[in-house]
Amino acid sequence: MKPTLFVLAAGMGSRYGGLKQLDPLGPNGETIMDYSIYDAMQAGFGKVVFVIRKDFEEDFRNKILSKYEGHIPVEVVFQSTDALPDGFTCPADRTKPWGTNHAVLMGKSVINEPFAVINADDFYGRDAFAVMAKELMRERDRKGDYCMVGFRVGNTMTENGSVARGVCETKDGLLSSIVERTAISYDDNHDIVFDDENGDKCHLQPNTPVSMNLWGFTPDYFDFSEREFVKFLEKDLNTPKSEYFIPLVVDTLINSGEATVKVLDTDSKWFGVTYAADRPGVVAKFAELHDNGTYPDKLF
């Protein structure tokens, strides 16, 4: 069974100041998503599901989905703040989306096969999709048999501000813990640092593995996620900026013994447009990848 690519495209890209998902960055107007979907198709993925917000559906369908017709089946699902389990009502002052794992839950009705989760505005590289597809096509005989692609944090930084990363610890090739750090940056010495829960400055080695939200799951993950979302809401429903992150659920399932997550190695290097100042470098990189033959003149 071919796996599905599940693309998280509901965010506005607040730090960048626009709809990053629709920004043409390639020499022929390609978006970062175009490269991810092209690479996923080459790796053997058989379907793409996008989670977006309803308010930019028309723009998204006209500018994005139309180009994939005839190349790969696509579906769209929607994330909204009022998409909550029975018994919960979204607070009136809640404007922030509920987070990446809430977005994943929106795919339950249309995904019945192993699937990979990616961010719409991150470039992962062809090898990352190849190793993920190979792992997802493997036969499984139990629930909770998941995977992720691990990137070195030093290969995922920007010079233009802070980034959010899931910082990983591994043992025997399996993820042992993951903690979402929302403000990793370079300090004045160009060391990689973040502030911990107590406000203390912590350093990361450049080869520290981090998650870039390239996860591999099977459909049983939706059931675990629904259960944990109820627990999250019971605690944080009325916390305006609380978010239900994928690493939060994964870490919970690992600690409970309900899941294992194989960390897949890749020689791919990440890049993306976290800030407007990142854009020129990304445009130049895509031009180089076309010039050296990594990508054809026309992807679709």
C-alpha positions in Angstrom: 0.0 0.0 0.0 1.4 3.4 -1.0 1.7 5.9 1.9 -0.1 9.2 2.0 1.6 12.6 2.3 -0.2 14.8 4.9 0.7 18.5 4.4 0.2 20.9 7.3 -0.7 24.1 5.5 -3.2 25.9 7.8 -0.8 28.4 9.3 -0.6 32.0 8.2 3.2 32.3 8.7 2.9 35.1 11.2 6.6 35.8 11.5 7.1 35.9 7.8 4.1 38.2 7.3 2.1 36.4 4.6 0.9 33.1 3.2 4.2 31.3 2.9 2.5 28.3 1.5 1.5 30.2 -1.7 4.8 32.1 -2.1 6.5 31.4 -5.5 10.2 30.7 -4.8 11.3 28.5 -7.6 12.5 29.8 -11.0 9.2 29.0 -12.6 7.0 30.1 -9.7 7.2 26.8 -7.7 6.3 26.8 -4.0 8.2 24.9 -1.4 5.2 22.5 -1.3 5.7 21.8 -5.0 9.1 20.5 -4.3 8.0 18.4 -1.4 5.2 16.8 -3.4 7.4 16.2 -6.4 10.0 14.5 -4.1 7.3 12.5 -2.4 5.9 11.2 -5.7 9.4 10.1 -6.8 9.7 8.3 -3.5 6.5 6.3 -4.0 3.8 8.3 -2.1 0.3 7.7 -3.6 -1.9 10.5 -2.3 -1.6 14.0 -0.9 -3.9 15.4 1.8 -3.7 19.1 2.7 -5.0 20.6 5.9 -5.8 24.3 5.4 -8.1 27.0 6.8 -11.4 27.4 5.2 -10.9 31.1 4.6 -8.2 30.7 2.0 -9.7 27.6 0.3 -10.5 29.3 -3.0 -7.0 30.8 -3.4 -5.4 27.5 -2.4 -7.4 25.5 -4.9 -6.8 27.9 -7.7 -3.1 28.5 -7.1 -2.0 25.2 -5.7 -4.2 22.2 -6.2 -5.0 22.7 -9.9 -1.4 22.1 -10.9 -1.4 18.6 -9.4 -4.4 17.3 -11.4 -3.4 14.2 -13.4 -0.2 13.7 -11.4 -1.4 12.5 -8.0 -4.8 12.3 -6.1 -5.3 15.1 -3.6 -7.8 15.9 -0.9 -8.4 18.9 1.4 -9.4 19.0 5.1 -9.9 22.0 7.3 -8.5 23.1 10.6 -10.6 25.5 12.8 -10.5 26.5 16.4 -14.0 25.2 17.0 -13.2 21.7 15.8 -13.2 20.2 19.3 -14.4 17.0 20.9 -17.9 16.7 22.4 -18.2 18.5 25.6 -15.7 21.3 24.8 -16.4 24.8 23.5 -13.7 27.1 22.0 -13.2 30.1 24.3 -14.5 33.3 22.7 -11.1 35.0 22.9 -9.2 32.1 21.3 -7.6 33.2 18.0 -4.5 30.9 17.9 -4.9 27.5 16.1 -4.7 24.5 18.5 -1.4 23.4 17.1 0.2 20.8 14.8 -1.3 17.7 16.3 -4.8 19.2 16.2 -4.1 19.7 12.5 -3.2 16.1 12.2 -6.5 15.0 13.7 -8.3 16.7 10.9 -7.1 14.0 8.5 -8.7 11.1 10.3 -11.7 10.9 8.0 -9.7 10.6 4.8 -6.5 8.7 5.7 -6.7 4.9 6.1 -3.1 4.0 5.2 0.4 4.8 6.6 1.1 8.5 6.3 3.9 11.1 6.6 3.3 14.5 8.1 5.2 17.5 6.8 5.1 21.3 7.2 4.0 23.1 4.0 6.7 25.7 4.2 9.8 23.5 4.9 12.1 22.0 2.3 13.1 18.6 3.4 15.1 17.2 0.4 14.6 14.2 -1.8 16.5 11.7 0.4 14.3 12.5 3.4 11.2 11.4 1.5 12.9 8.3 0.1 13.9 7.0 3.6 10.4 7.9 5.0 8.6 6.1 2.1 10.7 3.0 2.5 10.0 2.8 6.2 6.2 3.4 5.8 5.9 0.6 3.2 7.3 -1.9 5.7 4.9 -4.5 7.1 3.8 -3.8 10.6 2.2 -6.2 13.2 1.4 -3.9 16.0 0.0 -0.4 16.8 2.3 2.4 17.7 5.1 1.5 15.3 6.1 5.0 14.0 9.1 6.8 12.6 10.5 10.3 12.0 13.3 11.8 10.0 16.0 13.3 12.2 17.9 16.4 11.0 21.0 17.9 12.7 20.0 21.2 14.3 23.0 22.9 12.8 21.5 22.2 9.4 18.2 23.8 10.2 19.0 27.2 11.5 18.4 30.7 10.1 20.6 33.8 10.6 17.5 36.0 10.7 15.9 35.0 14.0 14.8 32.1 16.2 13.3 28.8 15.1 11.1 26.1 16.8 12.4 22.6 16.8 11.6 19.3 18.5 14.9 18.5 20.3 15.4 14.7 20.3 17.3 12.1 22.4 17.7 8.7 20.9 18.7 5.2 22.1 19.4 2.2 19.9 18.0 4.1 16.9 14.7 4.9 18.6 13.5 8.2 19.9 13.6 8.3 23.7 12.4 11.8 24.3 11.4 14.9 22.3 10.9 18.4 23.7 9.5 21.3 21.6 11.8 24.3 21.9 10.1 27.3 20.4 13.0 29.8 20.3 16.3 28.3 19.2 18.7 30.8 17.8 22.4 31.8 17.5 24.0 33.8 20.2 26.7 36.5 19.8 29.3 33.7 19.5 27.3 31.9 16.9 26.6 29.1 19.3 23.1 27.5 19.1 21.1 28.3 22.3 17.6 28.3 23.7 16.0 29.3 27.0 14.6 26.4 29.1 11.4 26.4 31.2 13.2 28.4 34.0 14.6 31.0 31.6 18.1 29.6 31.8 20.3 29.7 28.6 21.1 26.2 27.3 23.4 25.2 24.5 22.9 22.7 21.7 25.6 21.0 19.7 25.2 21.4 15.9 24.8 17.6 15.4 21.9 17.4 18.0 19.0 15.6 16.2 15.8 17.6 15.9 12.4 17.0 14.4 11.3 19.2 11.5 7.8 17.7 11.7 8.6 14.9 9.1 6.8 12.1 11.0 5.6 8.7 9.9 2.5 7.3 11.4 -0.2 4.6 10.9 -3.9 5.3 11.3 -4.0 4.1 14.9 -2.2 7.4 15.7 -5.5 9.2 15.3 -7.1 7.3 18.1 -4.2 8.0 20.5 -4.3 11.7 19.4 -8.0 12.0 20.2 -7.5 10.6 23.6 -4.6 12.9 24.4 -6.4 15.9 23.0 -9.1 15.5 25.6 -6.5 15.5 28.3 -4.8 18.5 26.8 -8.1 20.5 26.7 -9.0 19.5 30.3 -5.8 21.2 31.4 -5.3 24.0 28.8 -8.6 24.8 27.2 -8.6 28.4 28.6 -4.9 29.1 28.1 -5.0 31.5 25.1 -1.7 30.5 23.6 -1.6 26.8 24.5 -0.8 24.5 21.5 -1.3 20.8 21.0 2.0 19.9 19.4 2.9 16.6 17.7 6.0 16.1 19.9 3.8 16.4 23.0 1.7 13.4 21.9 4.7 11.4 20.7 6.6 11.9 23.9 3.6 10.8 25.9 3.2 7.6 23.9 6.9 6.8 24.2 6.9 7.3 27.9 3.7 5.1 28.4 5.2 2.3 26.3 2.4 2.5 23.7 4.6 3.6 20.8 8.1 3.4 19.5 9.5 5.9 17.0 12.4 4.9 14.7 14.7 7.8 13.9 15.6 7.7 10.2 18.9 9.2 9.2 19.2 11.4 6.1 21.8 13.4 4.3 19.2 16.0 3.3 19.6 19.5 4.5 16.6 21.6 5.5 15.8 25.1 4.4 12.8 27.3 4.5 11.4 30.8 4.8 10.9 31.5 8.5 11.4 35.2 8.1 11.1 37.5 5.1 14.9 38.0 5.1 15.3 34.3 4.4 13.6 34.5 1.1 16.4 35.7 -1.2 18.7 32.8 -0.1 15.9 30.2 -0.6 15.2 31.6 -4.1 18.9 31.3 -5.0 19.1 27.8 -3.6 16.2 26.6 -5.7 17.7 28.2 -8.8 20.9 26.2 -8.1 19.0 23.0 -7.7 17.4 23.5 -11.1 20.6 24.5 -12.8 22.5 21.4 -11.5 19.8 19.0 -12.7 18.4 18.0 -9.3 15.0 19.2 -10.5 13.7 19.4 -14.1 12.6 22.8 -15.6 9.0 22.0 -14.9 7.9 19.9 -11.9 4.2 19.5 -13.0 
